[in-house]
Amino acid sequence: MNALLKLSKLIDTISEWIGKLSMWLVLAAVLISAGNAIMRKAFNIGSNAYLEVQWYLFAAVFMLGAAYVFLHNGHVRIDFIASRVSKRTNAIIDALGITVFLIPLCVILIDLSWPYFMRAYVSGEMSENAGGLIRWPAILLIPVGFSILLMQGLSELIKRIAFLTGARDEPFSYGHDKTAEEELAEELAAASQNNPQGTR
C-alpha cells in the first residue's frame, strides 16, 4: 500500500501542476477575447483564427482542469446524501463510482478519441472557416484530458482504499469548501432539530 500511496502522490503532483497551468490558460483566453473584441469594434478587424484560439483554450481549461478539480474534491456531489453519511460510507461510494463509472468511461473515451485525433493529424484537417486553424490540437485534448482524469481517478481510488483499510487518516487530499447552499441547508437542518414541532 505504501508503494501505491507514493504513486498516488506522484499523480497528485502532476495533476496539481497541470491544473495550475490551466489557470493561466484562462487568463490567455480572456486577453485574446478582449483583444479580439477591441480590434473588431475599434478597427473593424476580425479574425476567425483568434475566435478559434478562444475555444481551443476553453477546451484546454475544461479537459486539463478536470483532474485538478477531482484532486481538490471540488467535483459535483449529491450533497444531500454525502452530508448525511459518514466518511467511510462516502469513501465506499466514491470507490464504487470510480471503479464502475469513471475508469470505464475514461478508457472508452480515450479508445474512441485517439483514432479520431490520428485521422485529423494525418490528414491535416483544417477548420472550415476562412483563416481558421488546424483541428488536431483541439482534438488531441480529448484523449489527453481523459488520460489525466483516468490517472487522477486511480489516485483517488488508491486513497479511498487506503482510508478504508486504515492506511490513511483521510480519504481526500484536500477538503471541500462548503457552498452557501450547503451552509444554508445545514443551518435549516439544525434549526429543525432544535425545534422539531415548529413554531405555532
C-alpha positions as a Markdown table, in Angstrom:
| # | Residue | x | y | z |
|---|---|---|---|---|
| 1 | Met | 0.0 | 0.0 | 0.0 |
| 2 | Asn | 2.9 | 2.4 | 0.7 |
| 3 | Ala | 4.1 | 2.0 | -2.9 |
| 4 | Leu | 0.6 | 2.7 | -4.2 |
| 5 | Leu | 0.3 | 5.8 | -2.0 |
| 6 | Lys | 3.6 | 7.1 | -3.4 |
| 7 | Leu | 2.3 | 6.6 | -6.9 |
| 8 | Ser | -0.9 | 8.4 | -5.8 |
| 9 | Lys | 1.2 | 11.3 | -4.5 |
| 10 | Leu | 3.1 | 11.5 | -7.8 |
| 11 | Ile | -0.1 | 11.6 | -9.8 |
| 12 | Asp | -1.5 | 14.3 | -7.5 |
| 13 | Thr | 1.6 | 16.4 | -8.1 |
| 14 | Ile | 1.2 | 16.0 | -11.9 |
| 15 | Ser | -2.5 | 17.0 | -11.7 |
| 16 | Glu | -1.7 | 19.9 | -9.4 |
| 17 | Trp | 0.9 | 21.2 | -11.9 |
| 18 | Ile | -1.4 | 20.8 | -14.9 |
| 19 | Gly | -4.3 | 22.4 | -13.1 |
| 20 | Lys | -2.2 | 25.5 | -12.2 |
| 21 | Leu | -1.0 | 25.7 | -15.8 |
| 22 | Ser | -4.7 | 25.5 | -17.0 |
| 23 | Met | -5.4 | 28.6 | -14.8 |
| 24 | Trp | -3.0 | 30.6 | -16.9 |
| 25 | Leu | -4.9 | 29.4 | -20.0 |
| 26 | Val | -8.0 | 31.2 | -18.6 |
| 27 | Leu | -6.0 | 34.4 | -18.5 |
| 28 | Ala | -4.8 | 33.9 | -22.0 |
| 29 | Ala | -8.4 | 33.2 | -23.2 |
| 30 | Val | -9.6 | 36.4 | -21.5 |
| 31 | Leu | -6.8 | 38.6 | -23.0 |
| 32 | Ile | -7.3 | 37.1 | -26.5 |
| 33 | Ser | -11.0 | 37.6 | -26.3 |
| 34 | Ala | -10.7 | 41.2 | -25.1 |
| 35 | Gly | -8.1 | 42.0 | -27.7 |
| 36 | Asn | -10.2 | 40.4 | -30.4 |
| 37 | Ala | -13.3 | 42.4 | -29.3 |
| 38 | Ile | -11.3 | 45.7 | -29.2 |
| 39 | Met | -9.8 | 45.1 | -32.7 |
| 40 | Arg | -13.2 | 44.3 | -34.2 |
| 41 | Lys | -15.0 | 47.2 | -32.6 |
| 42 | Ala | -12.3 | 49.9 | -32.8 |
| 43 | Phe | -10.7 | 49.0 | -36.1 |
| 44 | Asn | -13.2 | 46.7 | -37.8 |
| 45 | Ile | -10.6 | 43.9 | -38.0 |
| 46 | Gly | -11.7 | 40.4 | -37.2 |
| 47 | Ser | -10.0 | 37.0 | -37.4 |
| 48 | Asn | -11.5 | 33.5 | -37.3 |
| 49 | Ala | -8.2 | 32.3 | -36.0 |
| 50 | Tyr | -8.4 | 34.4 | -32.9 |
| 51 | Leu | -12.0 | 33.2 | -32.3 |
| 52 | Glu | -11.0 | 29.6 | -32.7 |
| 53 | Val | -8.0 | 30.1 | -30.3 |
| 54 | Gln | -10.5 | 31.2 | -27.7 |
| 55 | Trp | -12.5 | 28.0 | -27.9 |
| 56 | Tyr | -9.3 | 25.9 | -28.1 |
| 57 | Leu | -8.2 | 27.5 | -24.8 |
| 58 | Phe | -11.6 | 27.0 | -23.3 |
| 59 | Ala | -11.4 | 23.3 | -24.3 |
| 60 | Ala | -7.9 | 23.0 | -22.8 |
| 61 | Val | -9.1 | 24.5 | -19.5 |
| 62 | Phe | -12.0 | 22.2 | -19.3 |
| 63 | Met | -10.2 | 19.0 | -20.3 |
| 64 | Leu | -6.9 | 19.6 | -18.5 |
| 65 | Gly | -8.5 | 21.1 | -15.4 |
| 66 | Ala | -10.9 | 18.1 | -14.7 |
| 67 | Ala | -8.3 | 16.1 | -12.8 |
| 68 | Tyr | -7.3 | 19.2 | -10.7 |
| 69 | Val | -10.9 | 19.6 | -9.7 |
| 70 | Phe | -11.1 | 16.0 | -8.8 |
| 71 | Leu | -7.9 | 16.2 | -6.8 |
| 72 | His | -9.3 | 19.2 | -4.8 |
| 73 | Asn | -12.6 | 17.4 | -4.2 |
| 74 | Gly | -14.5 | 20.1 | -6.0 |
| 75 | His | -16.5 | 17.9 | -8.3 |
| 76 | Val | -20.3 | 17.7 | -8.2 |
| 77 | Arg | -21.6 | 15.6 | -5.4 |
| 78 | Ile | -25.1 | 14.7 | -4.3 |
| 79 | Asp | -24.6 | 16.8 | -1.1 |
| 80 | Phe | -28.0 | 15.8 | 0.3 |
| 81 | Ile | -26.6 | 12.2 | 0.7 |
| 82 | Ala | -22.9 | 13.0 | 1.2 |
| 83 | Ser | -23.5 | 15.4 | 4.1 |
| 84 | Arg | -25.6 | 12.8 | 5.9 |
| 85 | Val | -23.4 | 9.8 | 5.8 |
| 86 | Ser | -20.0 | 9.0 | 7.4 |
| 87 | Lys | -16.6 | 9.5 | 5.8 |
| 88 | Arg | -16.3 | 5.7 | 5.5 |
| 89 | Thr | -19.6 | 5.4 | 3.6 |
| 90 | Asn | -18.6 | 8.3 | 1.4 |
| 91 | Ala | -15.3 | 6.6 | 0.7 |
| 92 | Ile | -17.1 | 3.4 | -0.3 |
| 93 | Ile | -19.5 | 5.3 | -2.6 |
| 94 | Asp | -16.5 | 7.1 | -4.2 |
| 95 | Ala | -14.6 | 3.9 | -4.7 |
| 96 | Leu | -17.5 | 2.2 | -6.3 |
| 97 | Gly | -18.2 | 5.2 | -8.5 |
| 98 | Ile | -14.6 | 5.5 | -9.6 |
| 99 | Thr | -14.4 | 1.7 | -10.4 |
| 100 | Val | -17.8 | 1.2 | -12.0 |
| 101 | Phe | -18.2 | 4.6 | -13.8 |
| 102 | Leu | -15.2 | 6.9 | -14.0 |
| 103 | Ile | -12.5 | 4.4 | -15.0 |
| 104 | Pro | -14.5 | 2.6 | -17.7 |
| 105 | Leu | -15.8 | 5.9 | -19.1 |
| 106 | Cys | -12.2 | 7.3 | -19.4 |
| 107 | Val | -10.9 | 4.1 | -21.1 |
| 108 | Ile | -13.8 | 4.1 | -23.6 |
| 109 | Leu | -13.4 | 7.8 | -24.5 |
| 110 | Ile | -9.6 | 7.5 | -24.8 |
| 111 | Asp | -10.1 | 4.5 | -27.1 |
| 112 | Leu | -12.7 | 6.3 | -29.2 |
| 113 | Ser | -11.0 | 9.7 | -29.4 |
| 114 | Trp | -7.4 | 8.5 | -30.3 |
| 115 | Pro | -8.3 | 7.3 | -33.8 |
| 116 | Tyr | -10.3 | 10.5 | -34.3 |
| 117 | Phe | -7.2 | 12.5 | -33.4 |
| 118 | Met | -4.9 | 10.4 | -35.6 |
| 119 | Arg | -7.2 | 10.9 | -38.6 |
| 120 | Ala | -7.2 | 14.6 | -38.1 |
| 121 | Tyr | -3.4 | 14.7 | -37.6 |
| 122 | Val | -2.5 | 12.6 | -40.6 |
| 123 | Ser | -5.0 | 14.4 | -42.9 |
| 124 | Gly | -4.0 | 17.9 | -41.6 |
| 125 | Glu | -7.7 | 18.6 | -41.0 |
| 126 | Met | -8.4 | 22.3 | -41.0 |
| 127 | Ser | -11.2 | 24.5 | -39.8 |
| 128 | Glu | -13.9 | 25.1 | -42.4 |
| 129 | Asn | -13.9 | 28.8 | -41.5 |
| 130 | Ala | -11.8 | 31.2 | -43.6 |
| 131 | Gly | -8.5 | 31.7 | -41.9 |
| 132 | Gly | -9.3 | 29.0 | -39.3 |
| 133 | Leu | -6.8 | 26.8 | -37.5 |
| 134 | Ile | -5.8 | 23.2 | -37.8 |
| 135 | Arg | -8.1 | 20.9 | -35.8 |
| 136 | Trp | -5.8 | 18.2 | -34.4 |
| 137 | Pro | -4.5 | 20.2 | -31.3 |
| 138 | Ala | -8.1 | 20.7 | -30.1 |
| 139 | Ile | -9.0 | 17.0 | -30.8 |
| 140 | Leu | -5.8 | 15.8 | -29.0 |
| 141 | Leu | -7.2 | 17.4 | -25.8 |
| 142 | Ile | -9.9 | 14.7 | -25.6 |
| 143 | Pro | -7.6 | 11.7 | -25.2 |
| 144 | Val | -5.0 | 13.7 | -23.2 |
| 145 | Gly | -7.6 | 15.1 | -20.9 |
| 146 | Phe | -9.3 | 11.8 | -20.2 |
| 147 | Ser | -5.9 | 10.2 | -19.7 |
| 148 | Ile | -5.1 | 12.7 | -17.0 |
| 149 | Leu | -8.5 | 12.2 | -15.4 |
| 150 | Leu | -8.0 | 8.4 | -15.5 |
| 151 | Met | -4.7 | 8.8 | -13.7 |
| 152 | Gln | -6.3 | 11.0 | -11.1 |
| 153 | Gly | -9.2 | 8.6 | -10.7 |
| 154 | Leu | -6.7 | 5.8 | -10.0 |
| 155 | Ser | -5.0 | 8.1 | -7.4 |
| 156 | Glu | -8.3 | 8.8 | -5.7 |
| 157 | Leu | -9.2 | 5.1 | -5.7 |
| 158 | Ile | -5.9 | 4.3 | -4.0 |
| 159 | Lys | -6.6 | 7.0 | -1.4 |
| 160 | Arg | -10.2 | 5.7 | -0.7 |
| 161 | Ile | -8.9 | 2.1 | -0.3 |
| 162 | Ala | -6.1 | 3.3 | 1.9 |
| 163 | Phe | -8.6 | 5.1 | 4.1 |
| 164 | Leu | -10.9 | 2.1 | 4.3 |
| 165 | Thr | -8.1 | -0.2 | 5.2 |
| 166 | Gly | -6.7 | 2.1 | 7.9 |
| 167 | Ala | -3.5 | 3.0 | 5.9 |
| 168 | Arg | -4.6 | 6.7 | 5.6 |
| 169 | Asp | -6.4 | 9.0 | 8.0 |
| 170 | Glu | -8.4 | 10.9 | 5.4 |
| 171 | Pro | -10.0 | 9.8 | 2.2 |
| 172 | Phe | -9.2 | 13.1 | 0.4 |
| 173 | Ser | -6.1 | 15.1 | -0.2 |
| 174 | Tyr | -8.0 | 18.3 | 0.1 |
| 175 | Gly | -11.1 | 19.3 | 1.9 |
| 176 | His | -14.3 | 20.6 | 0.2 |
| 177 | Asp | -15.2 | 24.1 | 1.0 |
| 178 | Lys | -18.9 | 24.4 | 1.7 |
| 179 | Thr | -21.0 | 26.4 | -0.7 |
| 180 | Ala | -23.6 | 28.9 | 0.5 |
| 181 | Glu | -26.3 | 26.5 | -0.3 |
| 182 | Glu | -24.7 | 23.7 | 1.8 |
| 183 | Glu | -24.3 | 26.1 | 4.8 |
| 184 | Leu | -27.9 | 27.2 | 4.5 |
| 185 | Ala | -29.1 | 23.5 | 4.3 |
| 186 | Glu | -27.1 | 22.7 | 7.4 |
| 187 | Glu | -28.5 | 25.7 | 9.3 |
| 188 | Leu | -32.1 | 24.7 | 8.3 |
| 189 | Ala | -31.4 | 21.1 | 9.4 |
| 190 | Ala | -30.0 | 22.3 | 12.7 |
| 191 | Ala | -33.0 | 24.7 | 13.2 |
| 192 | Ser | -35.5 | 21.9 | 12.5 |
| 193 | Gln | -33.7 | 19.6 | 15.0 |
| 194 | Asn | -33.8 | 22.3 | 17.7 |
| 195 | Asn | -37.5 | 22.9 | 17.1 |
| 196 | Pro | -39.0 | 19.7 | 15.7 |
| 197 | Gln | -42.6 | 20.7 | 16.4 |
| 198 | Gly | -42.2 | 24.1 | 14.7 |
| 199 | Thr | -43.5 | 27.4 | 16.0 |
| 200 | Arg | -47.1 | 27.9 | 16.4 |
